[in-house]
Amino acid sequence: MSQNLPKFTKINESFPCANCGYPVPPSRSTCRDHCPRCLWSLHVDVNPGDRAANCGGLLKPRSYAAHPKKGWMIHYVCQKCDTRRVNRFLENDAEESDSFESLLQLSGETRG
Protein backbone atom coordinates (compact mmCIF):
# COMPACT_ATOMS: atom_id res chain seq x y z
CA MET A 1 0.00 0.00 0.00
CA SER A 2 1.50 3.35 -1.02
CA GLN A 3 1.54 6.34 1.28
CA ASN A 4 0.20 9.70 0.22
CA LEU A 5 3.21 11.88 0.87
CA PRO A 6 2.66 15.65 0.99
CA LYS A 7 3.73 17.62 -2.09
CA PHE A 8 4.68 20.61 0.07
CA THR A 9 6.38 20.61 3.47
CA LYS A 10 6.46 24.02 5.14
CA ILE A 11 10.03 24.94 6.09
CA ASN A 12 10.61 28.67 6.45
CA GLU A 13 13.91 29.37 8.12
CA SER A 14 16.96 31.53 7.57
CA PHE A 15 20.01 30.13 5.78
CA PRO A 16 23.27 31.40 4.27
CA CYS A 17 23.20 31.61 0.47
CA ALA A 18 25.51 28.91 -0.92
CA ASN A 19 26.27 31.14 -3.93
CA CYS A 20 26.90 34.64 -2.53
CA GLY A 21 26.97 34.08 1.25
CA TYR A 22 24.11 36.50 2.01
CA PRO A 23 22.28 35.65 5.29
CA VAL A 24 18.84 34.87 3.80
CA PRO A 25 15.95 35.72 6.15
CA PRO A 26 12.73 33.69 6.34
CA SER A 27 9.87 34.92 4.19
CA ARG A 28 6.70 36.44 5.61
CA SER A 29 4.53 35.48 2.62
CA THR A 30 5.56 31.86 1.97
CA CYS A 31 8.51 29.50 2.47
CA ARG A 32 11.70 30.98 1.01
CA ASP A 33 13.87 28.58 -0.96
CA HIS A 34 16.29 30.94 -2.71
CA CYS A 35 18.43 33.98 -2.06
CA PRO A 36 16.55 37.30 -2.47
CA ARG A 37 19.74 39.00 -3.71
CA CYS A 38 21.26 36.64 -6.32
CA LEU A 39 18.20 34.31 -6.69
CA TRP A 40 20.32 31.13 -6.51
CA SER A 41 19.01 28.07 -4.64
CA LEU A 42 20.11 24.57 -3.63
CA HIS A 43 18.92 21.26 -5.03
CA VAL A 44 17.86 19.71 -1.71
CA ASP A 45 14.17 18.87 -2.36
CA VAL A 46 12.28 16.42 -4.54
CA ASN A 47 9.00 18.09 -3.53
CA PRO A 48 9.13 21.54 -1.87
CA GLY A 49 10.49 21.30 1.67
CA ASP A 50 10.94 17.51 1.83
CA ARG A 51 14.78 17.63 1.81
CA ALA A 52 14.70 14.28 -0.05
CA ALA A 53 17.07 15.13 -2.93
CA ASN A 54 20.53 13.63 -2.55
CA CYS A 55 22.16 16.04 -5.03
CA GLY A 56 22.89 19.23 -3.05
CA GLY A 57 24.04 21.06 -6.19
CA LEU A 58 23.59 24.78 -6.79
CA LEU A 59 20.41 25.70 -8.68
CA LYS A 60 21.33 28.48 -11.10
CA PRO A 61 18.54 30.90 -12.07
CA ARG A 62 18.43 30.75 -15.88
CA SER A 63 15.26 32.56 -16.94
CA TYR A 64 11.85 33.69 -15.80
CA ALA A 65 8.29 33.66 -17.06
CA ALA A 66 4.95 35.07 -15.98
CA HIS A 67 2.42 32.66 -14.46
CA PRO A 68 -1.23 33.82 -14.61
CA LYS A 69 -1.91 33.02 -10.93
CA LYS A 70 1.51 32.91 -9.22
CA GLY A 71 3.24 35.90 -10.81
CA TRP A 72 6.88 35.72 -11.90
CA MET A 73 8.41 32.26 -11.86
CA ILE A 74 12.18 31.66 -11.83
CA HIS A 75 13.45 28.77 -13.95
CA TYR A 76 16.47 26.94 -12.51
CA VAL A 77 18.96 24.34 -13.67
CA CYS A 78 21.08 22.31 -11.24
CA GLN A 79 24.79 22.80 -11.88
CA LYS A 80 25.53 19.27 -10.63
CA CYS A 81 22.83 16.99 -12.13
CA ASP A 82 21.05 19.23 -14.70
CA THR A 83 17.64 18.89 -12.97
CA ARG A 84 15.22 21.68 -13.91
CA ARG A 85 13.09 23.46 -11.29
CA VAL A 86 10.68 26.40 -11.19
CA ASN A 87 10.14 28.58 -8.11
CA ARG A 88 8.02 31.63 -7.38
CA PHE A 89 9.72 35.05 -7.37
CA LEU A 90 8.87 36.80 -4.07
CA GLU A 91 8.00 40.24 -5.37
CA ASN A 92 6.17 41.70 -2.35
CA ASP A 93 7.46 39.89 0.72
CA ALA A 94 7.10 41.91 3.95
CA GLU A 95 10.48 40.71 5.30
CA GLU A 96 12.58 41.07 2.14
CA SER A 97 11.39 40.99 -1.46
CA ASP A 98 13.47 39.33 -4.16
CA SER A 99 15.70 41.59 -6.24
CA PHE A 100 13.82 42.64 -9.38
CA GLU A 101 17.16 43.81 -10.81
CA SER A 102 18.53 40.26 -10.46
CA LEU A 103 15.40 38.90 -12.15
CA LEU A 104 15.80 41.29 -15.08
CA GLN A 105 19.44 40.23 -15.49
CA LEU A 106 18.10 36.78 -16.45
CA SER A 107 16.60 38.31 -19.60
CA GLY A 108 19.84 37.60 -21.47
CA GLU A 109 19.71 33.89 -20.55
CA THR A 110 18.02 31.21 -22.64
CA ARG A 111 14.30 30.98 -21.84
CA GLY A 112 12.83 27.91 -20.11
C-alpha positions as CSV (number, residue, x, y, z in Angstrom):
1,M,0.0,0.0,0.0
2,S,1.5,3.4,-1.0
3,Q,1.5,6.3,1.3
4,N,0.2,9.7,0.2
5,L,3.2,11.9,0.9
6,P,2.7,15.7,1.0
7,K,3.7,17.6,-2.1
8,F,4.7,20.6,0.1
9,T,6.4,20.6,3.5
10,K,6.5,24.0,5.1
11,I,10.0,24.9,6.1
12,N,10.6,28.7,6.4
13,E,13.9,29.4,8.1
14,S,17.0,31.5,7.6
15,F,20.0,30.1,5.8
16,P,23.3,31.4,4.3
17,C,23.2,31.6,0.5
18,A,25.5,28.9,-0.9
19,N,26.3,31.1,-3.9
20,C,26.9,34.6,-2.5
21,G,27.0,34.1,1.3
22,Y,24.1,36.5,2.0
23,P,22.3,35.7,5.3
24,V,18.8,34.9,3.8
25,P,16.0,35.7,6.2
26,P,12.7,33.7,6.3
27,S,9.9,34.9,4.2
28,R,6.7,36.4,5.6
29,S,4.5,35.5,2.6
30,T,5.6,31.9,2.0
31,C,8.5,29.5,2.5
32,R,11.7,31.0,1.0
33,D,13.9,28.6,-1.0
34,H,16.3,30.9,-2.7
35,C,18.4,34.0,-2.1
36,P,16.5,37.3,-2.5
37,R,19.7,39.0,-3.7
38,C,21.3,36.6,-6.3
39,L,18.2,34.3,-6.7
40,W,20.3,31.1,-6.5
41,S,19.0,28.1,-4.6
42,L,20.1,24.6,-3.6
43,H,18.9,21.3,-5.0
44,V,17.9,19.7,-1.7
45,D,14.2,18.9,-2.4
46,V,12.3,16.4,-4.5
47,N,9.0,18.1,-3.5
48,P,9.1,21.5,-1.9
49,G,10.5,21.3,1.7
50,D,10.9,17.5,1.8
51,R,14.8,17.6,1.8
52,A,14.7,14.3,0.0
53,A,17.1,15.1,-2.9
54,N,20.5,13.6,-2.6
55,C,22.2,16.0,-5.0
56,G,22.9,19.2,-3.0
57,G,24.0,21.1,-6.2
58,L,23.6,24.8,-6.8
59,L,20.4,25.7,-8.7
60,K,21.3,28.5,-11.1
61,P,18.5,30.9,-12.1
62,R,18.4,30.7,-15.9
63,S,15.3,32.6,-16.9
64,Y,11.9,33.7,-15.8
65,A,8.3,33.7,-17.1
66,A,4.9,35.1,-16.0
67,H,2.4,32.7,-14.5
68,P,-1.2,33.8,-14.6
69,K,-1.9,33.0,-10.9
70,K,1.5,32.9,-9.2
71,G,3.2,35.9,-10.8
72,W,6.9,35.7,-11.9
73,M,8.4,32.3,-11.9
74,I,12.2,31.7,-11.8
75,H,13.4,28.8,-14.0
76,Y,16.5,26.9,-12.5
77,V,19.0,24.3,-13.7
78,C,21.1,22.3,-11.2
79,Q,24.8,22.8,-11.9
80,K,25.5,19.3,-10.6
81,C,22.8,17.0,-12.1
82,D,21.1,19.2,-14.7
83,T,17.6,18.9,-13.0
84,R,15.2,21.7,-13.9
85,R,13.1,23.5,-11.3
86,V,10.7,26.4,-11.2
87,N,10.1,28.6,-8.1
88,R,8.0,31.6,-7.4
89,F,9.7,35.0,-7.4
90,L,8.9,36.8,-4.1
91,E,8.0,40.2,-5.4
92,N,6.2,41.7,-2.4
93,D,7.5,39.9,0.7
94,A,7.1,41.9,4.0
95,E,10.5,40.7,5.3
96,E,12.6,41.1,2.1
97,S,11.4,41.0,-1.5
98,D,13.5,39.3,-4.2
99,S,15.7,41.6,-6.2
100,F,13.8,42.6,-9.4
101,E,17.2,43.8,-10.8
102,S,18.5,40.3,-10.5
103,L,15.4,38.9,-12.2
104,L,15.8,41.3,-15.1
105,Q,19.4,40.2,-15.5
106,L,18.1,36.8,-16.5
107,S,16.6,38.3,-19.6
108,G,19.8,37.6,-21.5
109,E,19.7,33.9,-20.6
110,T,18.0,31.2,-22.6
111,R,14.3,31.0,-21.8
112,G,12.8,27.9,-20.1
